[in-house]
Amino acid sequence: MEVVAGDPVNPNNRFWWSQQLRSLLGFNDERDFPNVLASWADRLHPQDKQATLDAFAKHLNDRSGNTPYRIKNRLAMKNGTYRWFYAQGETLRDARGTPLRVAGSLRDIHDELERDLEHDVIITRFEHHGCTRKTRKEA
């Protein structure tokens, strides 16, 4: 995102979404995932949207540059299903801390989180049935 006049909410801010991002979400090109904020923001899961947008705004508005933008959220794929992603971003600022340009990355963590959840369910079942694992010191 190129920030116009140092204003993170300026309607003239220019966005550019990479082809890798489009492909990751199941889109083909700029025709079905245009270079506008809404292409991303409108795909945020309703339960994650406000926290994600708040974290992004907090990052942009911190002129010191000390507030990171790192967050897990769900995005709707082109087919309508949601997947978990880890997003992080950095902002290039002028000498006064005014945001000039934002760049970020998105990593699909859906399968990793699903495995963790399955693992937690199995552990909970074992603990529920009194089958906790003893350490060597306990044995």
C-alpha positions in Angstrom: 0.0 0.0 0.0 1.3 3.4 -0.9 0.1 5.9 1.7 -1.1 9.2 0.2 -0.3 12.4 2.2 0.7 10.3 5.2 -3.0 9.4 5.8 -3.6 5.6 6.3 -7.3 6.0 5.6 -7.0 8.3 2.6 -9.4 6.9 -0.1 -6.7 7.5 -2.7 -4.2 5.2 -1.1 -2.9 2.8 -3.7 -2.9 -0.9 -3.2 -1.1 -3.7 -5.0 -1.8 -7.3 -4.3 0.7 -9.8 -5.6 -0.2 -12.7 -7.9 1.1 -15.1 -5.1 -1.5 -13.6 -2.7 -4.2 -14.0 -5.3 -3.3 -17.6 -6.0 -3.1 -18.4 -2.3 -6.7 -17.3 -1.9 -7.8 -19.1 -5.1 -8.1 -16.1 -7.4 -6.7 -15.7 -10.9 -5.8 -12.1 -11.5 -6.7 -8.5 -10.8 -10.1 -8.9 -12.5 -11.4 -11.1 -9.7 -9.2 -9.7 -6.9 -8.7 -6.0 -7.7 -6.0 -3.8 -6.2 -8.3 -2.2 -3.6 -8.4 -2.5 0.2 -11.9 -4.1 0.1 -10.5 -7.1 -1.8 -8.7 -8.1 1.4 -10.8 -6.5 4.1 -14.1 -7.8 2.8 -12.7 -11.4 3.0 -11.8 -11.2 6.7 -13.9 -13.5 8.9 -16.5 -11.5 10.8 -15.0 -12.7 14.1 -11.5 -11.6 13.1 -12.3 -8.4 11.1 -12.3 -5.7 13.8 -9.2 -7.0 15.6 -7.3 -7.3 12.4 -8.3 -3.8 11.2 -7.5 -2.4 14.7 -4.1 -4.0 14.7 -3.3 -2.7 11.2 -4.4 0.9 12.2 -2.4 0.7 15.4 0.7 -0.3 13.5 0.2 2.4 10.9 -0.6 5.2 13.4 2.4 4.5 15.6 4.9 7.1 14.4 7.7 5.5 16.4 7.3 2.3 14.3 7.5 0.2 17.4 4.1 -1.4 17.1 4.4 -4.6 15.0 1.7 -5.8 12.6 1.5 -9.6 13.2 -1.8 -11.4 13.5 -3.6 -14.6 12.9 -6.9 -14.4 11.1 -9.2 -16.2 8.8 -9.8 -15.1 5.2 -12.5 -16.3 2.8 -11.1 -18.2 -0.2 -12.6 -17.6 -3.6 -14.8 -20.7 -3.1 -16.2 -19.2 0.1 -14.4 -21.5 2.7 -12.3 -19.9 5.4 -8.7 -20.7 6.1 -6.3 -19.4 8.8 -3.4 -17.2 7.9 -0.6 -15.4 9.6 -0.2 -11.9 8.4 2.7 -9.5 9.1 3.7 -6.2 7.8 6.2 -3.4 7.9 5.9 0.3 7.2 8.4 2.6 5.5 8.2 6.0 7.3 9.7 9.4 6.7 11.9 11.1 9.4 8.8 12.2 11.3 7.4 8.7 11.4 4.7 9.4 8.8 3.8 6.2 6.9 4.8 6.2 3.3 4.5 2.6 2.1 3.4 -0.7 3.7 4.5 -4.2 2.6 3.5 -7.4 4.1 3.2 -11.2 3.8 0.6 -13.8 4.4 1.3 -17.4 5.3 -1.3 -20.2 5.2 -1.3 -21.8 8.7 -4.6 -23.5 8.4 -3.3 -27.1 8.3 -0.8 -26.4 11.1 -3.6 -25.1 13.4 -5.9 -28.0 12.5 -3.1 -30.5 13.5 -2.6 -28.6 16.8 -6.3 -28.7 17.5 -6.5 -32.5 16.7 -3.5 -33.0 19.1 -5.2 -31.0 21.8 -8.4 -33.0 21.4 -6.5 -36.3 21.8 -4.6 -35.1 24.9 -7.8 -33.9 26.4 -9.4 -37.3 25.8 -6.5 -39.1 27.5 -6.5 -36.7 30.4 -10.3 -37.1 30.8 -9.9 -40.9 31.0 -7.0 -40.6 33.5 -4.4 -41.7 31.0 -1.9 -39.0 31.7 1.7 -39.7 30.6 4.1 -40.1 33.5 7.5 -38.5 33.3 10.7 -40.5 34.0 10.9 -39.0 37.5 7.3 -40.2 38.3 7.8 -43.7 37.0 
